[in-house]
Amino acid sequence: MEITSAEYEELRELDRLRSDNPVLNAWLEIQHAEFPAWAERHPGGWDFSLDSLAQVEELVRSAYSGSAQAHAEEGGDFLQTAAWYVGEVHNRHCGTVWQYHPASSEDPGEWPFVIVPFERLGEFPDEDGIEPDGRPIYSPVNRLCGVLDPDNGHLATDVDVHTPERG
């Protein structure tokens, strides 16, 4: 899908707003500050490696009986810090960045997400040809809840979402 320069600039501005806003910045600051105590409560050598994603998944599976229970508690400290950790692993290994749309603060259940940087926009064309921005959005909070459903994959393979398909 070809986009006009005006559409491109509009997308760039949206990307900027989602990348730097008070809600996102406060959430990141809180999670970063909470992480050392979280890691101490849940020992395991949290080194932000790709291998540690399986460890996070195991921890979440041990904490919740299923996705419904996790969704009911998704705003809690445990899951929020676990989600921050998962997003940080993606950022460090896949070059993604945190974003959050400021208007989402009025919508419960919307959480910060990671996405490849705007400079890689052209690598992810929308397969349906509808949206000018086809970059995959990865929501660690929603994914941590969803991984509890049977046959819903594993966190360790989720990083593949950031690699554009070659057609």
N, C-alpha and C positions, 0 to 999 in steps of 0.2 A: 504494500500500500504506500503510494507516494503521498507525502504530506507537504503542505505549503510551508514557507518560512514562518508565516504567522502562527500556524499550528505547532511548528517545532518550538518556537519561542514560548508559546503557551505551555507546552509540555515541560520545557526547561524551567519555567517559573513554578509550575506545580511541583516539580521535583525539588526545587530549592525550598519551597514552603514545607514540604514533607520531610526534608532533611534537617531543617534547623527551625525548631519551634519550641516554645516554652514547655509544652506537655511532654514532648519527646525528650528534651534535654533534662527535665526533672526526673522522668522515669529512668533514664540511663544513669543519672547520678545516684539515684536511690539504689538501683540494682547493683551498681558497682560498689557502693558502700556496704551493702548487705552481703555481698558475696563471701567475704572472708568468714563471717559467722556461719553462713549457710554451709560452706565447705567444711567447717569444723564440726557442725552437727551431722554432716553426711560425709564421713571420711571416704577417701578414695583416690587421692592423688590427682586432683582436678588440674590438668595441665593444658587444657584447651586444644588437645590433639583430636584428630579425627577419630581415633580409637576410643576416646572418652565418650563419644556419642552413644555407644552401646551401654556404657555405664550409666549415663543419664537415663536412658530408656529403662534399664533394669530398676533404677531407683524409683522412677515414676510408676512403673508396674507394681512395685512393692508398696507404694503409698496409696494406690487407688484400686478399687474393685472393678472399675470400668470407666468408659469415657463419660457417662452421665455424671458420676461422682466427681470426676476431674473437672468437667465443665462447670459444675455447681460451685467448685472451689477455685476457679481459674484466676480470680483476682487476689488470691491469697499469696502470702510471702513465699511459700515453698515453690509454687508453680511459676510465679513471676520471676524469681531468681533463677530457677532452672531454665526458663525460656530465655532469659538474658544470656545465660551461659551457652545455650545451643546457638543463639544468634551470633555470639562472639566467636564461636568455633567456625561458623560459616564465614564471618567477616575475615578472620585471620587466614583461612585456607582457600577461600573462593573469591576474595576481593569484593564481597558484598558490603553494603552500608545499611545502617539503620534508617528507617523512615516511619513517619506516622502522620496521617492527615489531621491537621488541627481540628477540623470539623468533626472528626470521629470521637472526640471526647464526650460528645453528647449521646453516643451510641454505645451502650454497654455491650461488651463482647468484642469490641474492636481494640486491638492491641498493636503495639509497635511490630514492625515486620522488617525483614531484610530483603534487599533487592540489589541486582547488579547496578553499578553506577550508570548515570545518564549517558556517559560517553560511549557505552556499549549498546545503546538503544537500537542501532541498526543491526545488531547481531541476533535480535529476537523479533522477527516479523510475526505479526498476528496471523496464525494459520487460517483464520476465518476471513481475514481481510477487513475486519470491522474496526478494530482499535488500532490507533497509530503507535501505541506503546504495548508491545507484547512481552516485555520483560516479566519473568515469573516473580510473583510476590510470595515470599515464604514467611508464614506467621508461626514463630516458634510456640506460642501459647496454644494456638489451635492445633498445631501438629502434635504437641505433647499429649493433648487430650485425645486426638484422633488415633494415635499410635496404639492406644489401648483397645481399639476395635480389632476383631479378628481379621486376618488377611489384609491389613492396612499398611504393610511394609514396615521398614525399620528406619530409625533416625540415621544410621550409618550410611544408607544409600541415598538419603535425601539430598546430599550435596550435588548429586548429578543434575538436579533441576537447574543449576546455574550454568550449565554447559549448553550452548546453543546446538540445536539439532542441525545436522548437515544434510541437505536434501539433494 
